[in-house]
């Protein structure tokens, strides 16, 4: 008996299952935010600065992060990977965020954790802070404006410090 697998359907099914697992990890608090990100977002909120999330994840995953991990954080805009034609490293999602927010690239910064994210931010003309993690620590993020192991480096990356770095 021969079985034929439709690769497109198979990949879509795997992706849907991956999203389900990711959302469950978020809901169960088994997947923490990276060190320093909540503190920085709270500071951005306190200053009344526009805060957006641009992710290659799909909208369901992005909304789960907002609902379960970012409680109490005001997020002005969430753009997920399934609303753009071209994913990172293409700058499309960042250019869309700039357009929708009315913020200029010169007055924005992004926090990224991968080479493709850094490339997307730089291609959009935005300053980039690269934070390394276990999965992306060996990627070339040298084009970022700031490279740190964590937003807790240097006593904690603050909005004031970012203004002076960038």
Helices and strands as residue ranges (DSSP letters): H 7-27, H 37-46, E 52-54, H 59-64, I 65-69, E 77-79, G 81-83, H 92-101, G 105-107, E 109-112, H 115-123, E 127-131, E 146-148, G 153-155, H 159-165
